[in-house]
Amino acid sequence: MITAIVLVQVEADAIPEAAQAIADIEGVREVYSCAGDVDLIASVRVAAHEDLADLIPAKIGKVPGVLNTVTHIAFRSYSKADSESAFDIGVEGA
Protein backbone atom coordinates (compact mmCIF):
# COMPACT_ATOMS: atom_id res chain seq x y z
CA MET A 1 0.00 0.00 0.00
CA ILE A 2 1.11 3.54 -0.73
CA THR A 3 0.47 6.31 1.78
CA ALA A 4 0.48 9.94 0.74
CA ILE A 5 -0.08 13.18 2.59
CA VAL A 6 -2.03 15.73 0.56
CA LEU A 7 -1.84 19.41 1.48
CA VAL A 8 -5.00 21.15 0.27
CA GLN A 9 -5.69 24.86 -0.20
CA VAL A 10 -9.40 25.64 -0.08
CA GLU A 11 -11.55 28.75 -0.42
CA ALA A 12 -12.02 30.03 3.14
CA ASP A 13 -15.80 29.81 3.13
CA ALA A 14 -15.76 26.23 1.78
CA ILE A 15 -13.39 24.56 4.27
CA PRO A 16 -15.91 22.51 6.32
CA GLU A 17 -17.81 21.26 3.26
CA ALA A 18 -14.64 20.52 1.30
CA ALA A 19 -13.13 18.67 4.26
CA GLN A 20 -16.18 16.41 4.57
CA ALA A 21 -16.40 15.83 0.83
CA ILE A 22 -12.71 14.83 0.75
CA ALA A 23 -13.14 12.57 3.79
CA ASP A 24 -15.99 10.78 1.98
CA ILE A 25 -13.77 9.85 -1.00
CA GLU A 26 -12.65 6.22 -1.10
CA GLY A 27 -8.93 5.97 -0.32
CA VAL A 28 -8.92 8.97 2.00
CA ARG A 29 -8.18 7.87 5.56
CA GLU A 30 -8.33 11.17 7.47
CA VAL A 31 -8.71 14.88 6.83
CA TYR A 32 -7.49 17.55 9.25
CA SER A 33 -8.30 21.25 9.15
CA CYS A 34 -5.29 23.22 10.29
CA ALA A 35 -3.65 26.59 10.65
CA GLY A 36 -0.68 27.53 8.52
CA ASP A 37 0.13 27.56 4.83
CA VAL A 38 -2.59 25.04 3.94
CA ASP A 39 -6.20 24.67 5.00
CA LEU A 40 -6.56 20.88 5.02
CA ILE A 41 -4.23 17.91 5.29
CA ALA A 42 -5.50 14.59 3.97
CA SER A 43 -3.95 11.19 4.58
CA VAL A 44 -4.62 8.84 1.68
CA ARG A 45 -3.81 5.20 1.09
CA VAL A 46 -3.91 3.42 -2.27
CA ALA A 47 -2.71 0.14 -3.73
CA ALA A 48 -0.57 1.57 -6.55
CA HIS A 49 1.04 4.85 -7.62
CA GLU A 50 -1.34 5.03 -10.58
CA ASP A 51 -4.23 5.16 -8.11
CA LEU A 52 -2.88 8.46 -6.79
CA ALA A 53 -3.54 10.00 -10.21
CA ASP A 54 -7.14 8.81 -10.04
CA LEU A 55 -7.61 9.97 -6.46
CA ILE A 56 -5.85 13.31 -6.12
CA PRO A 57 -6.34 15.35 -9.31
CA ALA A 58 -9.46 13.52 -10.48
CA LYS A 59 -11.36 13.43 -7.18
CA ILE A 60 -9.81 15.61 -4.44
CA GLY A 61 -8.89 18.33 -6.93
CA LYS A 62 -12.46 18.42 -8.26
CA VAL A 63 -14.10 18.98 -4.86
CA PRO A 64 -15.87 22.37 -4.90
CA GLY A 65 -13.72 25.01 -3.19
CA VAL A 66 -10.39 23.20 -3.63
CA LEU A 67 -7.85 25.61 -5.12
CA ASN A 68 -4.61 23.59 -5.07
CA THR A 69 -3.07 20.36 -3.81
CA VAL A 70 0.51 19.34 -3.03
CA THR A 71 1.21 15.65 -2.52
CA HIS A 72 3.96 14.04 -0.45
CA ILE A 73 4.45 10.28 -0.81
CA ALA A 74 5.52 8.46 2.35
CA PHE A 75 8.49 6.10 2.16
CA ARG A 76 8.25 4.64 5.65
CA SER A 77 6.17 5.20 8.77
CA TYR A 78 7.41 5.48 12.31
CA SER A 79 5.43 5.45 15.53
CA LYS A 80 6.05 5.23 19.23
CA ALA A 81 4.33 1.82 19.32
CA ASP A 82 6.74 0.50 16.67
CA SER A 83 9.75 1.70 18.67
CA GLU A 84 8.52 0.20 21.93
CA SER A 85 7.66 -3.18 20.37
CA ALA A 86 11.14 -3.45 18.84
CA PHE A 87 12.62 -3.57 22.35
CA ASP A 88 10.19 -6.33 23.38
CA ILE A 89 11.39 -8.80 20.75
CA GLY A 90 12.81 -11.89 22.43
CA VAL A 91 11.80 -10.81 25.92
CA GLU A 92 9.41 -13.35 27.37
CA GLY A 93 8.32 -13.66 30.98
CA ALA A 94 11.09 -11.44 32.24
N, C-alpha and C positions, 0 to 999 in steps of 0.2 A: 504494500500500500504506500502511496505517496501522500505526504502531508504538506500542505502549503498554508502560509499565512498571507491573507489578502488585506491590504490597507485600502480603505475605501473613503473617498471624499464624496460627500452628499450635500445637496442643497439644505441649508439650515432648517427650513420649515418641513423637510421631508424625512428627517433622521429617524423618528420612531417607526414610521410606516416602512421605510426602506430597510431598516434593521430587521423587522419582522418578516418582510417579504424575502430577504436574503436567508434568514434562518429557516424558512420553509422550503428552500431549495434542496433537493436531494444531493448529498455529498457535503453539505455544509454542516459542520459539527456544532459550532458555537459562533455567536456574534456578540461583540462587546462594543458599547458606545464608550467613547473616551475623550479626554481632553488632549490637546496637542495639535500636531500637524495634520492628523487625519480624524475623521469623524467616527468611523467604525473599523473594527478589526475582526475579520472572519477567519476561523480555522476551518480548513476544508480537507477532506480525505478522499482520494480517488484511487482506482486500481492501476491506472497507467497515465503517463505524461500526456498522452493525447486527450485524455478525459479532462485535463485542466483547460484545454482549448474550448471544449464544449461547455464547461461549467463557468469559467470566469468571464470571458468576453461575451459569450452567447447567452448567459443567464444572469449572472450578477451584474454585468455591465449594462444590461437592458432593463434593470429594475428602475422604475420611475424615481427620479431625484438623484440617481448615481451620476456623478460628474467624471470620476476617474478612479482607476484601480492600479495598485502596484502589488505585484506578487513576489513572495519570497518562498522558495522551495526548501523544506527542511531536509538536511542530510541525516541527522541523528537526533534522538530525543534523550534528554537527561531529566531525572527527577530525584527527589530526596529518597523516595521509596526504593528506586533502583540502587542508589548508593548504599543504603542500609542493608538491603538484601544481599549485596555482594560480600559483605563482611560476615554474613550468616552461613555462607556456603561451607559445608564440612563440619559445622559445629552442631553436634547433636547431644542433647541431654547434659549439657555442661552445667 
